[in-house]
Amino acid sequence: MGQAGMAEAAVRYLRSAGAAPVDALPRPELRCVREDERAPVGPTEFRRVLGSFASGVAVVTAPAAEGEDSPAGFACQSFAALSLDPPLVAFMVGRTSTTWPRIARAGVFCVNVLAAHQGELCRGFAVSGADKFAGIAFDAAPASGSPRLADTLAWIDCTIHAVHTGGDHLIVVGRVDALGTGDEDRAPLLFHKGRFV
């Protein structure tokens, strides 16, 4: 399924689950990229230069959807506040992610903003195929029931509001239903030039 198909499937699911109305974007024109249209910047150079921008790190979690045994979660550094009124946030996820379909089925998620001492926790959520919640302390976020990880700087409990395509990623917009902070005196976990700082 292409990226437009994945976004449309998520929108169809959200509508069938009775979520707030979500409008799908028009289907992008799908065609091969011609040689004269190739990007002037290669992915290695793109990653190297954009790695100069330090970002916070979060873990996006969702409760186990019907028929699933465990909750879902993945490490994410592409998270941002989007709107104050209404309160919206966004995160970007690779369209090949195996965790994203589970979050889409749940229809809700919690963003857990990591503190500086949580690098190992982040690494655990960055791997694919493992039991990411083994030995991890969490409780249920109040609105969605998504895992709210212990000892984080902040948590943002959301309902999926919209899904947009963005190249090889999907842009997931969440409507904020509840949020809170932990120990605000702690430093955040930052990612810069391919490593935690």
N, C-alpha and C positions, 0 to 999 in steps of 0.2 A: 504494500500500500504506500503510495507516495505521500509527501508531506501535506498536500492539500486534502487528500483522502483521510489522513489521520486527524486533521483538524476538524473536518466535517463529521467524522465518526464521533469525536468527542462532543461536538455540539449536539448531534442527534441523541447521544446518550443523556446528556444533561437535560435536554428537553423532555425526553421520555421519563426521566426521574423526577420531573416536576420542579426543576431548578428555575431560577429567575430567567426570563427571556434572554436568549443569546443569539445574536445575528452572526451568521457565518460571513466571512469576507468572500468576494467574488473569487471563483476559481482562477488561479493565475494561468497564463498561457504556458503550456508545457511543450517544450521543444528542445532540440539539441542546441548546445552552445557552439556557435561557429568559431573557427580558428581566429578570426579577426575580432571576436568578442571576448577572448580569454582575459581573465583578470590580469592586470599588470603587476600584481603582487602575489607571490607564491605563499602557500600556507605556512611554511617554516618562518619566513620573514615576518609575515603577519603576526604569528604567535609571539615571535621574539620581541617585536616592537610594542605590541599591546600588552605584553607582560610587564612593561614599565609602569603600567597603571596598577597600583596596589588596590586590592579589593578585599572586602570582608568575606567571611566564609560562613555558610549556613548549611544545615541539613533540613531538607524538605521531607516531611513524613506524611503518611496517610494511613487511616485504619485499614484493617483487612476488609476487603470487599466480600460480598456474599460468595461463599464457596472457596475462599482463600484461608490458609492456615495462619498466616502471620501478617503483620503490618508491612507497609512499603516505606522505603526511604532512600535518599541519595544525597551525596555531598554536592553543594551548589555554590559557585562563586558569582554567578550571574543573576543576582537578585537586586531589586530596587523598589523604592517607594514610587508610586505612579500618580496617585491623585489624592487630594485631601477631601474633596467633596464630590462624589462619594469616596470613602476611604478604599483605595485600591492599591495593590502591590503587583509586581510581576516577577516571574523568574523564567529563565530560558533553559530548555532541555533539548539535548540532541534527539533528533527524530528516530535514531536507531536505539534509543534507551529502552531497556527491558523493564525498567521501573515505571516509566511514564504511563504506560497503558493501565497499570494497577492504580495509579493515582487518579487517572481519568475515570476509571470505573467507580472509584470511591466518591468522586465529585467534590471532595474537600481535601484540604491539606493544612499542615502547620509548618511554618518556617521557624526553625530553631537557630538563632544567631549565636555562633560559637565564641567562647572566650579563649584567650591566648593559651591556656593550659589544655585545650581540647584538640590538639593536633592529631593524636592517635585515634580519637573518636572519629574525627573527620576522615582519616585514612581508612578506617573500617567501613564507613559508608561510601567510600569511593570505589570499592571493589565490586565486581559483579559475581552473582551466583552464590555468595556466602550468606549465612544467617546473620544479618547485620545487627540484629537486636539482641543477640546472645550476650548476656552479662551486662547489658546496658540498662541503667535505671531511667524509668520514664513513668509518667502518669498520662491520663487522658486530657487533652485540651478541652475546655468547657463547652465550646459550641459544636465542634466537629467530632470529638472523640479521637482525633489523630494523636499519635504519640508526641507528648511534650517532654523533651529530653531534660534530665536533671542538670543543674549547674550551668545553664546557658545564660548569656547576657540578656536575651529577650526572646519572646515567642510571639508569633502572629498567626492567629487561627482564622482560616479562610474557607470560603466556598468558591469553586471555580466559576468565574464570571464570563470569560471568553478565552478562545484559543486562536492564535494567529500564526501564519507561517512566516518564517524568516530564514531563508536559505536552508542550511542543513539542520536548523533548529526550529523548535516551536516556541512561541512566546505565550506563556500562560498568565492570564490576568486573574487575580483573586480578589474577591470582595471581602474585606476584613470584617469579621464578626466579633472577635475578641482579641485582646493582646495584653501583654504585660512584660515586666522586666524582672531580672534577677538581681544579682549584686552589681550595681552600676559603677562601682569603684574598680572593677576588674578591667584589664585591657582586652581589646578584641583580638581574635585570631585573624591575622592578615596574610594574604597570599601575594607575593611579589616576585617576578622573574623566576617562576617555576618552583618557589619554595615558600614555606611559612616564615614570617618574620615577627 
